């Protein structure tokens, strides 16, 4: 099942510029692996949408705590959780997109 998410995501980057961690309510969760990434560019004739999506496997934190607050997704944390974020290429902001069970 997929849970749709929204809101601004807080992210940290490594020296190479790759995403290294995302902020959850209980603190920062490191990225185990980038499972997939792609670009979406559409509606150039109206209001353009330009986004860089990433599907991430987060390091297991255990405990199943609720993640809430500014810059976090309102959800339960799980071991090796898979989440999807996107970067708005017009504003540079990162946003939550979805969480996979």
PDB file as gemmi writes it, atoms N, CA and C in Angstrom:
CRYST1    1.000    1.000    1.000  90.00  90.00  90.00 P 1                      
ATOM      1  N   UNK A   1       0.839  -1.166   0.000  1.00  0.00           N  
ATOM      2  CA  UNK A   1       0.000   0.000   0.000  1.00  0.00           C  
ATOM      3  C   UNK A   1       0.892   1.240   0.000  1.00  0.00           C  
ATOM      4  N   UNK A   2       0.392   2.307  -0.590  1.00  0.00           N  
ATOM      5  CA  UNK A   2       1.115   3.566  -0.654  1.00  0.00           C  
ATOM      6  C   UNK A   2       0.370   4.624   0.133  1.00  0.00           C  
ATOM      7  N   UNK A   3       1.104   5.378   0.936  1.00  0.00           N  
ATOM      8  CA  UNK A   3       0.532   6.494   1.679  1.00  0.00           C  
ATOM      9  C   UNK A   3       1.036   7.789   1.058  1.00  0.00           C  
ATOM     10  N   UNK A   4       0.124   8.625   0.570  1.00  0.00           N  
ATOM     11  CA  UNK A   4       0.518   9.906   0.008  1.00  0.00           C  
ATOM     12  C   UNK A   4       0.877  10.865   1.130  1.00  0.00           C  
ATOM     13  N   UNK A   5       1.946  11.616   0.941  1.00  0.00           N  
ATOM     14  CA  UNK A   5       2.442  12.561   1.941  1.00  0.00           C  
ATOM     15  C   UNK A   5       2.505  13.947   1.333  1.00  0.00           C  
ATOM     16  N   UNK A   6       2.611  14.959   2.160  1.00  0.00           N  
ATOM     17  CA  UNK A   6       2.823  16.312   1.665  1.00  0.00           C  
ATOM     18  C   UNK A   6       3.655  17.080   2.675  1.00  0.00           C  
ATOM     19  N   UNK A   7       4.077  18.253   2.270  1.00  0.00           N  
ATOM     20  CA  UNK A   7       4.872  19.096   3.146  1.00  0.00           C  
ATOM     21  C   UNK A   7       6.322  19.182   2.704  1.00  0.00           C  
ATOM     22  N   UNK A   8       6.987  20.168   3.237  1.00  0.00           N  
ATOM     23  CA  UNK A   8       8.404  20.390   2.948  1.00  0.00           C  
ATOM     24  C   UNK A   8       9.231  19.348   3.702  1.00  0.00           C  
ATOM     25  N   UNK A   9      10.223  18.779   3.037  1.00  0.00           N  
ATOM     26  CA  UNK A   9      11.117  17.789   3.642  1.00  0.00           C  
ATOM     27  C   UNK A   9      12.465  18.446   3.936  1.00  0.00           C  
ATOM     28  N   UNK A  10      13.006  18.174   5.118  1.00  0.00           N  
ATOM     29  CA  UNK A  10      14.355  18.619   5.463  1.00  0.00           C  
ATOM     30  C   UNK A  10      15.320  17.509   5.076  1.00  0.00           C  
ATOM     31  N   UNK A  11      16.332  17.857   4.291  1.00  0.00           N  
ATOM     32  CA  UNK A  11      17.299  16.866   3.833  1.00  0.00           C  
ATOM     33  C   UNK A  11      18.714  17.358   4.103  1.00  0.00           C  
ATOM     34  N   UNK A  12      19.638  16.407   4.262  1.00  0.00           N  
ATOM     35  CA  UNK A  12      21.070  16.699   4.388  1.00  0.00           C  
ATOM     36  C   UNK A  12      21.792  16.034   3.231  1.00  0.00           C  
ATOM     37  N   UNK A  13      22.871  16.683   2.806  1.00  0.00           N  
ATOM     38  CA  UNK A  13      23.627  16.196   1.666  1.00  0.00           C  
ATOM     39  C   UNK A  13      25.057  15.866   2.070  1.00  0.00           C  
ATOM     40  N   UNK A  14      25.639  14.892   1.382  1.00  0.00           N  
ATOM     41  CA  UNK A  14      27.036  14.540   1.587  1.00  0.00           C  
ATOM     42  C   UNK A  14      27.934  15.436   0.745  1.00  0.00           C  
ATOM     43  N   UNK A  15      29.232  15.215   0.835  1.00  0.00           N  
ATOM     44  CA  UNK A  15      30.210  16.020   0.106  1.00  0.00           C  
ATOM     45  C   UNK A  15      30.012  15.936  -1.406  1.00  0.00           C  
ATOM     46  N   UNK A  16      29.486  14.799  -1.885  1.00  0.00           N  
ATOM     47  CA  UNK A  16      29.271  14.608  -3.320  1.00  0.00           C  
ATOM     48  C   UNK A  16      28.008  15.292  -3.815  1.00  0.00           C  
ATOM     49  N   UNK A  17      27.182  15.801  -2.898  1.00  0.00           N  
ATOM     50  CA  UNK A  17      25.923  16.421  -3.274  1.00  0.00           C  
ATOM     51  C   UNK A  17      24.735  15.482  -3.228  1.00  0.00           C  
ATOM     52  N   UNK A  18      24.972  14.211  -2.910  1.00  0.00           N  
ATOM     53  CA  UNK A  18      23.900  13.221  -2.820  1.00  0.00           C  
ATOM     54  C   UNK A  18      23.184  13.352  -1.475  1.00  0.00           C  
ATOM     55  N   UNK A  19      21.898  13.029  -1.455  1.00  0.00           N  
ATOM     56  CA  UNK A  19      21.142  13.051  -0.201  1.00  0.00           C  
ATOM     57  C   UNK A  19      21.711  12.006   0.739  1.00  0.00           C  
ATOM     58  N   UNK A  20      22.003  12.410   1.981  1.00  0.00           N  
ATOM     59  CA  UNK A  20      22.557  11.500   2.988  1.00  0.00           C  
ATOM     60  C   UNK A  20      21.556  11.179   4.089  1.00  0.00           C  
ATOM     61  N   UNK A  21      20.593  12.102   4.367  1.00  0.00           N  
ATOM     62  CA  UNK A  21      19.662  11.894   5.474  1.00  0.00           C  
ATOM     63  C   UNK A  21      18.419  12.749   5.274  1.00  0.00           C  
ATOM     64  N   UNK A  22      17.311  12.299   5.869  1.00  0.00           N  
ATOM     65  CA  UNK A  22      16.072  13.076   5.920  1.00  0.00           C  
ATOM     66  C   UNK A  22      15.661  13.198   7.376  1.00  0.00           C  
ATOM     67  N   UNK A  23      15.013  14.324   7.709  1.00  0.00           N  
ATOM     68  CA  UNK A  23      14.624  14.558   9.102  1.00  0.00           C  
ATOM     69  C   UNK A  23      13.233  14.016   9.367  1.00  0.00           C  
ATOM     70  N   UNK A  24      13.159  13.160  10.371  1.00  0.00           N  
ATOM     71  CA  UNK A  24      11.908  12.631  10.884  1.00  0.00           C  
ATOM     72  C   UNK A  24      11.710  13.240  12.273  1.00  0.00           C  
ATOM     73  N   UNK A  25      10.555  13.028  12.879  1.00  0.00           N  
ATOM     74  CA  UNK A  25      10.278  13.626  14.190  1.00  0.00           C  
ATOM     75  C   UNK A  25      11.295  13.194  15.243  1.00  0.00           C  
ATOM     76  N   UNK A  26      11.770  11.949  15.174  1.00  0.00           N  
ATOM     77  CA  UNK A  26      12.719  11.449  16.157  1.00  0.00           C  
ATOM     78  C   UNK A  26      14.160  11.798  15.862  1.00  0.00           C  
ATOM     79  N   UNK A  27      14.405  12.531  14.796  1.00  0.00           N  
ATOM     80  CA  UNK A  27      15.769  12.889  14.422  1.00  0.00           C  
ATOM     81  C   UNK A  27      16.020  12.583  12.954  1.00  0.00           C  
ATOM     82  N   UNK A  28      17.276  12.588  12.612  1.00  0.00           N  
ATOM     83  CA  UNK A  28      17.669  12.359  11.222  1.00  0.00           C  
ATOM     84  C   UNK A  28      17.786  10.869  10.945  1.00  0.00           C  
ATOM     85  N   UNK A  29      17.304  10.444   9.786  1.00  0.00           N  
ATOM     86  CA  UNK A  29      17.420   9.058   9.344  1.00  0.00           C  
ATOM     87  C   UNK A  29      18.324   9.030   8.119  1.00  0.00           C  
ATOM     88  N   UNK A  30      19.350   8.195   8.161  1.00  0.00           N  
ATOM     89  CA  UNK A  30      20.283   8.118   7.044  1.00  0.00           C  
ATOM     90  C   UNK A  30      19.691   7.291   5.905  1.00  0.00           C  
ATOM     91  N   UNK A  31      20.213   7.540   4.724  1.00  0.00           N  
ATOM     92  CA  UNK A  31      19.765   6.856   3.520  1.00  0.00           C  
ATOM     93  C   UNK A  31      20.624   5.606   3.316  1.00  0.00           C  
ATOM     94  N   UNK A  32      19.972   4.445   3.249  1.00  0.00           N  
ATOM     95  CA  UNK A  32      20.699   3.215   2.920  1.00  0.00           C  
ATOM     96  C   UNK A  32      21.028   3.166   1.437  1.00  0.00           C  
ATOM     97  N   UNK A  33      20.036   3.578   0.627  1.00  0.00           N  
ATOM     98  CA  UNK A  33      20.224   3.457  -0.824  1.00  0.00           C  
ATOM     99  C   UNK A  33      19.192   4.311  -1.548  1.00  0.00           C  
ATOM    100  N   UNK A  34      19.605   4.884  -2.664  1.00  0.00           N  
ATOM    101  CA  UNK A  34      18.660   5.527  -3.577  1.00  0.00           C  
ATOM    102  C   UNK A  34      18.167   4.420  -4.500  1.00  0.00           C  
ATOM    103  N   UNK A  35      16.890   4.057  -4.350  1.00  0.00           N  
ATOM    104  CA  UNK A  35      16.339   2.947  -5.118  1.00  0.00           C  
ATOM    105  C   UNK A  35      16.045   3.346  -6.561  1.00  0.00           C  
ATOM    106  N   UNK A  36      15.659   4.609  -6.762  1.00  0.00           N  
ATOM    107  CA  UNK A  36      15.311   5.069  -8.100  1.00  0.00           C  
ATOM    108  C   UNK A  36      15.274   6.591  -8.090  1.00  0.00           C  
ATOM    109  N   UNK A  37      15.466   7.190  -9.254  1.00  0.00           N  
ATOM    110  CA  UNK A  37      15.302   8.629  -9.383  1.00  0.00           C  
ATOM    111  C   UNK A  37      14.925   8.953 -10.817  1.00  0.00           C  
ATOM    112  N   UNK A  38      14.143  10.028 -10.997  1.00  0.00           N  
ATOM    113  CA  UNK A  38      13.690  10.402 -12.322  1.00  0.00           C  
ATOM    114  C   UNK A  38      13.271  11.868 -12.332  1.00  0.00           C  
ATOM    115  N   UNK A  39      13.191  12.429 -13.527  1.00  0.00           N  
ATOM    116  CA  UNK A  39      12.767  13.817 -13.720  1.00  0.00           C  
ATOM    117  C   UNK A  39      11.372  13.846 -14.330  1.00  0.00           C  
ATOM    118  N   UNK A  40      10.566  14.806 -13.895  1.00  0.00           N  
ATOM    119  CA  UNK A  40       9.254  15.053 -14.474  1.00  0.00           C  
ATOM    120  C   UNK A  40       9.242  16.503 -14.945  1.00  0.00           C  
ATOM    121  N   UNK A  41       9.006  16.691 -16.233  1.00  0.00           N  
ATOM    122  CA  UNK A  41       8.869  18.032 -16.799  1.00  0.00           C  
ATOM    123  C   UNK A  41       7.622  18.006 -17.673  1.00  0.00           C  
ATOM    124  N   UNK A  42       6.599  18.749 -17.257  1.00  0.00           N  
ATOM    125  CA  UNK A  42       5.324  18.716 -17.962  1.00  0.00           C  
ATOM    126  C   UNK A  42       4.640  20.073 -17.908  1.00  0.00           C  
ATOM    127  N   UNK A  43       3.612  20.222 -18.685  1.00  0.00           N  
ATOM    128  CA  UNK A  43       2.795  21.435 -18.740  1.00  0.00           C  
ATOM    129  C   UNK A  43       3.599  22.689 -19.069  1.00  0.00           C  
ATOM    130  N   UNK A  44       4.615  22.564 -19.905  1.00  0.00           N  
ATOM    131  CA  UNK A  44       5.437  23.705 -20.256  1.00  0.00           C  
ATOM    132  C   UNK A  44       4.621  24.801 -20.948  1.00  0.00           C  
ATOM    133  N   UNK A  45       3.486  24.454 -21.535  1.00  0.00           N  
ATOM    134  CA  UNK A  45       2.650  25.425 -22.235  1.00  0.00           C  
ATOM    135  C   UNK A  45       1.710  26.190 -21.294  1.00  0.00           C  
ATOM    136  N   UNK A  46       1.555  25.698 -20.033  1.00  0.00           N  
ATOM    137  CA  UNK A  46       0.721  26.377 -19.033  1.00  0.00           C  
ATOM    138  C   UNK A  46       1.613  26.806 -17.881  1.00  0.00           C  
ATOM    139  N   UNK A  47       1.422  26.173 -16.742  1.00  0.00           N  
ATOM    140  CA  UNK A  47       2.282  26.400 -15.586  1.00  0.00           C  
ATOM    141  C   UNK A  47       3.247  25.223 -15.515  1.00  0.00           C  
ATOM    142  N   UNK A  48       4.503  25.443 -15.839  1.00  0.00           N  
ATOM    143  CA  UNK A  48       5.447  24.322 -15.898  1.00  0.00           C  
ATOM    144  C   UNK A  48       5.615  23.615 -14.553  1.00  0.00           C  
ATOM    145  N   UNK A  49       5.752  22.308 -14.623  1.00  0.00           N  
ATOM    146  CA  UNK A  49       6.073  21.477 -13.471  1.00  0.00           C  
ATOM    147  C   UNK A  49       7.395  20.805 -13.783  1.00  0.00           C  
ATOM    148  N   UNK A  50       8.403  21.095 -12.965  1.00  0.00           N  
ATOM    149  CA  UNK A  50       9.729  20.503 -13.139  1.00  0.00           C  
ATOM    150  C   UNK A  50      10.165  19.950 -11.794  1.00  0.00           C  
ATOM    151  N   UNK A  51      10.269  18.617 -11.711  1.00  0.00           N  
ATOM    152  CA  UNK A  51      10.593  17.966 -10.443  1.00  0.00           C  
ATOM    153  C   UNK A  51      11.616  16.851 -10.633  1.00  0.00           C  
ATOM    154  N   UNK A  52      12.472  16.716  -9.632  1.00  0.00           N  
ATOM    155  CA  UNK A  52      13.424  15.609  -9.558  1.00  0.00           C  
ATOM    156  C   UNK A  52      12.962  14.710  -8.415  1.00  0.00           C  
ATOM    157  N   UNK A  53      12.477  13.518  -8.749  1.00  0.00           N  
ATOM    158  CA  UNK A  53      11.988  12.569  -7.754  1.00  0.00           C  
ATOM    159  C   UNK A  53      13.095  11.602  -7.348  1.00  0.00           C  
ATOM    160  N   UNK A  54      13.090  11.203  -6.071  1.00  0.00           N  
ATOM    161  CA  UNK A  54      13.992  10.164  -5.579  1.00  0.00           C  
ATOM    162  C   UNK A  54      13.203   9.213  -4.685  1.00  0.00           C  
ATOM    163  N   UNK A  55      13.406   7.935  -4.886  1.00  0.00           N  
ATOM    164  CA  UNK A  55      12.842   6.910  -4.003  1.00  0.00           C  
ATOM    165  C   UNK A  55      13.992   6.402  -3.148  1.00  0.00           C  
ATOM    166  N   UNK A  56      13.836   6.513  -1.828  1.00  0.00           N  
ATOM    167  CA  UNK A  56      14.922   6.245  -0.886  1.00  0.00           C  
ATOM    168  C   UNK A  56      14.583   5.103   0.060  1.00  0.00           C  
ATOM    169  N   UNK A  57      15.574   4.292   0.356  1.00  0.00           N  
ATOM    170  CA  UNK A  57      15.468   3.291   1.414  1.00  0.00           C  
ATOM    171  C   UNK A  57      16.191   3.859   2.623  1.00  0.00           C  
ATOM    172  N   UNK A  58      15.434   4.090   3.694  1.00  0.00           N  
ATOM    173  CA  UNK A  58      15.991   4.684   4.913  1.00  0.00           C  
ATOM    174  C   UNK A  58      16.564   3.598   5.808  1.00  0.00           C  
ATOM    175  N   UNK A  59      17.606   3.941   6.560  1.00  0.00           N  
ATOM    176  CA  UNK A  59      18.192   3.016   7.529  1.00  0.00           C  
ATOM    177  C   UNK A  59      17.152   2.692   8.589  1.00  0.00           C  
ATOM    178  N   UNK A  60      17.061   1.436   8.981  1.00  0.00           N  
ATOM    179  CA  UNK A  60      16.104   1.019  10.002  1.00  0.00           C  
ATOM    180  C   UNK A  60      16.407   1.672  11.334  1.00  0.00           C  
ATOM    181  N   UNK A  61      15.369   2.227  11.953  1.00  0.00           N  
ATOM    182  CA  UNK A  61      15.528   2.882  13.252  1.00  0.00           C  
ATOM    183  C   UNK A  61      14.804   2.117  14.338  1.00  0.00           C  
ATOM    184  N   UNK A  62      13.873   1.233  13.944  1.00  0.00           N  
ATOM    185  CA  UNK A  62      13.127   0.448  14.931  1.00  0.00           C  
ATOM    186  C   UNK A  62      12.230   1.309  15.788  1.00  0.00           C  
ATOM    187  N   UNK A  63      11.400   0.694  16.580  1.00  0.00           N  
ATOM    188  CA  UNK A  63      10.569   1.415  17.531  1.00  0.00           C  
ATOM    189  C   UNK A  63       9.242   1.873  16.996  1.00  0.00           C  
ATOM    190  N   UNK A  64       9.098   2.030  15.692  1.00  0.00           N  
ATOM    191  CA  UNK A  64       7.830   2.437  15.118  1.00  0.00           C  
ATOM    192  C   UNK A  64       7.274   3.736  15.672  1.00  0.00           C  
ATOM    193  N   UNK A  65       8.123   4.709  15.968  1.00  0.00           N  
ATOM    194  CA  UNK A  65       7.666   5.996  16.510  1.00  0.00           C  
ATOM    195  C   UNK A  65       6.931   6.798  15.447  1.00  0.00           C  
ATOM    196  N   UNK A  66       6.049   7.673  15.887  1.00  0.00           N  
ATOM    197  CA  UNK A  66       5.299   8.542  14.983  1.00  0.00           C  
ATOM    198  C   UNK A  66       6.180   9.714  14.573  1.00  0.00           C  
ATOM    199  N   UNK A  67       6.246   9.989  13.288  1.00  0.00           N  
ATOM    200  CA  UNK A  67       7.036  11.096  12.764  1.00  0.00           C  
ATOM    201  C   UNK A  67       6.107  12.259  12.466  1.00  0.00           C  
ATOM    202  N   UNK A  68       6.266  13.375  13.190  1.00  0.00           N  
ATOM    203  CA  UNK A  68       5.429  14.553  12.968  1.00  0.00           C  
ATOM    204  C   UNK A  68       6.253  15.806  13.144  1.00  0.00           C  
ATOM    205  N   UNK A  69       5.713  16.928  12.718  1.00  0.00           N  
ATOM    206  CA  UNK A  69       6.369  18.213  12.930  1.00  0.00           C  
ATOM    207  C   UNK A  69       6.785  18.862  11.632  1.00  0.00           C  
ATOM    208  N   UNK A  70       7.286  20.073  11.730  1.00  0.00           N  
ATOM    209  CA  UNK A  70       7.708  20.833  10.572  1.00  0.00           C  
ATOM    210  C   UNK A  70       8.839  20.118   9.846  1.00  0.00           C  
ATOM    211  N   UNK A  71       8.698  19.960   8.557  1.00  0.00           N  
ATOM    212  CA  UNK A  71       9.740  19.319   7.754  1.00  0.00           C  
ATOM    213  C   UNK A  71       9.748  17.812   7.846  1.00  0.00           C  
ATOM    214  N   UNK A  72       8.741  17.214   8.471  1.00  0.00           N  
ATOM    215  CA  UNK A  72       8.658  15.759   8.573  1.00  0.00           C  
ATOM    216  C   UNK A  72       7.352  15.287   7.984  1.00  0.00           C  
ATOM    217  N   UNK A  73       7.274  14.012   7.705  1.00  0.00           N  
ATOM    218  CA  UNK A  73       6.024  13.419   7.237  1.00  0.00           C  
ATOM    219  C   UNK A  73       5.289  12.868   8.449  1.00  0.00           C  
ATOM    220  N   UNK A  74       3.977  13.014   8.475  1.00  0.00           N  
ATOM    221  CA  UNK A  74       3.156  12.499   9.574  1.00  0.00           C  
ATOM    222  C   UNK A  74       2.910  11.015   9.320  1.00  0.00           C  
ATOM    223  N   UNK A  75       3.749  10.177   9.864  1.00  0.00           N  
ATOM    224  CA  UNK A  75       3.691   8.743   9.580  1.00  0.00           C  
ATOM    225  C   UNK A  75       4.456   7.961  10.642  1.00  0.00           C  
ATOM    226  N   UNK A  76       4.380   6.665  10.575  1.00  0.00           N  
ATOM    227  CA  UNK A  76       5.143   5.794  11.461  1.00  0.00           C  
ATOM    228  C   UNK A  76       6.465   5.441  10.804  1.00  0.00           C  
ATOM    229  N   UNK A  77       7.527   5.452  11.599  1.00  0.00           N  
ATOM    230  CA  UNK A  77       8.826   5.031  11.092  1.00  0.00           C  
ATOM    231  C   UNK A  77       8.884   3.511  11.131  1.00  0.00           C  
ATOM    232  N   UNK A  78       9.571   2.936  10.170  1.00  0.00           N  
ATOM    233  CA  UNK A  78       9.709   1.487  10.125  1.00  0.00           C  
ATOM    234  C   UNK A  78      11.120   1.138   9.679  1.00  0.00           C  
ATOM    235  N   UNK A  79      11.535  -0.081   9.961  1.00  0.00           N  
ATOM    236  CA  UNK A  79      12.862  -0.536   9.543  1.00  0.00           C  
ATOM    237  C   UNK A  79      12.919  -0.557   8.021  1.00  0.00           C  
ATOM    238  N   UNK A  80      14.024  -0.046   7.469  1.00  0.00           N  
ATOM    239  CA  UNK A  80      14.232  -0.013   6.025  1.00  0.00           C  
ATOM    240  C   UNK A  80      13.022   0.522   5.279  1.00  0.00           C  
ATOM    241  N   UNK A  81      12.510   1.617   5.747  1.00  0.00           N  
ATOM    242  CA  UNK A  81      11.342   2.252   5.155  1.00  0.00           C  
ATOM    243  C   UNK A  81      11.680   2.815   3.776  1.00  0.00           C  
ATOM    244  N   UNK A  82      10.724   2.730   2.868  1.00  0.00           N  
ATOM    245  CA  UNK A  82      10.881   3.276   1.528  1.00  0.00           C  
ATOM    246  C   UNK A  82      10.014   4.511   1.407  1.00  0.00           C  
ATOM    247  N   UNK A  83      10.632   5.648   1.106  1.00  0.00           N  
ATOM    248  CA  UNK A  83       9.908   6.901   0.949  1.00  0.00           C  
ATOM    249  C   UNK A  83      10.291   7.546  -0.373  1.00  0.00           C  
ATOM    250  N   UNK A  84       9.426   8.443  -0.826  1.00  0.00           N  
ATOM    251  CA  UNK A  84       9.670   9.158  -2.070  1.00  0.00           C  
ATOM    252  C   UNK A  84       9.593  10.652  -1.795  1.00  0.00           C  
ATOM    253  N   UNK A  85      10.595  11.368  -2.257  1.00  0.00           N  
ATOM    254  CA  UNK A  85      10.659  12.830  -2.143  1.00  0.00           C  
ATOM    255  C   UNK A  85      10.818  13.397  -3.542  1.00  0.00           C  
ATOM    256  N   UNK A  86      10.525  14.686  -3.677  1.00  0.00           N  
ATOM    257  CA  UNK A  86      10.873  15.356  -4.924  1.00  0.00           C  
ATOM    258  C   UNK A  86      11.409  16.746  -4.630  1.00  0.00           C  
ATOM    259  N   UNK A  87      12.268  17.184  -5.510  1.00  0.00           N  
ATOM    260  CA  UNK A  87      12.816  18.547  -5.443  1.00  0.00           C  
ATOM    261  C   UNK A  87      12.154  19.358  -6.535  1.00  0.00           C  
ATOM    262  N   UNK A  88      11.496  20.441  -6.149  1.00  0.00           N  
ATOM    263  CA  UNK A  88      10.915  21.360  -7.117  1.00  0.00           C  
ATOM    264  C   UNK A  88      12.079  22.087  -7.784  1.00  0.00           C  
ATOM    265  N   UNK A  89      12.265  21.880  -9.071  1.00  0.00           N  
ATOM    266  CA  UNK A  89      13.420  22.450  -9.762  1.00  0.00           C  
ATOM    267  C   UNK A  89      13.287  23.953  -9.998  1.00  0.00           C  
ATOM    268  N   UNK A  90      12.100  24.499  -9.774  1.00  0.00           N  
ATOM    269  CA  UNK A  90      11.915  25.956  -9.877  1.00  0.00           C  
ATOM    270  C   UNK A  90      12.308  26.645  -8.574  1.00  0.00           C  
ATOM    271  N   UNK A  91      11.925  26.057  -7.424  1.00  0.00           N  
ATOM    272  CA  UNK A  91      12.180  26.697  -6.125  1.00  0.00           C  
ATOM    273  C   UNK A  91      13.381  26.109  -5.392  1.00  0.00           C  
ATOM    274  N   UNK A  92      13.753  24.868  -5.726  1.00  0.00           N  
ATOM    275  CA  UNK A  92      14.849  24.193  -5.034  1.00  0.00           C  
ATOM    276  C   UNK A  92      14.421  23.496  -3.753  1.00  0.00           C  
ATOM    277  N   UNK A  93      13.141  23.602  -3.378  1.00  0.00           N  
ATOM    278  CA  UNK A  93      12.657  22.977  -2.139  1.00  0.00           C  
ATOM    279  C   UNK A  93      12.396  21.493  -2.340  1.00  0.00           C  
ATOM    280  N   UNK A  94      12.660  20.731  -1.261  1.00  0.00           N  
ATOM    281  CA  UNK A  94      12.360  19.301  -1.239  1.00  0.00           C  
ATOM    282  C   UNK A  94      11.009  19.091  -0.567  1.00  0.00           C  
ATOM    283  N   UNK A  95      10.213  18.156  -1.115  1.00  0.00           N  
ATOM    284  CA  UNK A  95       8.873  17.870  -0.620  1.00  0.00           C  
ATOM    285  C   UNK A  95       8.700  16.363  -0.432  1.00  0.00           C  
ATOM    286  N   UNK A  96       7.878  15.994   0.561  1.00  0.00           N  
ATOM    287  CA  UNK A  96       7.470  14.608   0.718  1.00  0.00           C  
ATOM    288  C   UNK A  96       6.469  14.268  -0.394  1.00  0.00           C  
ATOM    289  N   UNK A  97       6.532  13.040  -0.901  1.00  0.00           N  
ATOM    290  CA  UNK A  97       5.592  12.595  -1.924  1.00  0.00           C  
ATOM    291  C   UNK A  97       4.765  11.404  -1.423  1.00  0.00           C  
ATOM    292  N   UNK A  98       5.461  10.320  -1.012  1.00  0.00           N  
ATOM    293  CA  UNK A  98       4.744   9.129  -0.575  1.00  0.00           C  
ATOM    294  C   UNK A  98       5.635   8.209   0.257  1.00  0.00           C  
ATOM    295  N   UNK A  99       4.980   7.268   0.932  1.00  0.00           N  
ATOM    296  CA  UNK A  99       5.665   6.216   1.698  1.00  0.00           C  
ATOM    297  C   UNK A  99       5.099   4.883   1.240  1.00  0.00           C  
ATOM    298  N   UNK A 100       5.976   3.918   1.062  1.00  0.00           N  
ATOM    299  CA  UNK A 100       5.582   2.580   0.619  1.00  0.00           C  
ATOM    300  C   UNK A 100       5.641   1.604   1.776  1.00  0.00           C  
ATOM    301  N   UNK A 101       4.633   0.728   1.858  1.00  0.00           N  
ATOM    302  CA  UNK A 101       4.636  -0.342   2.861  1.00  0.00           C  
ATOM    303  C   UNK A 101       5.443  -1.517   2.374  1.00  0.00           C  
TER     304      UNK A 101                                                      
END                                                                             
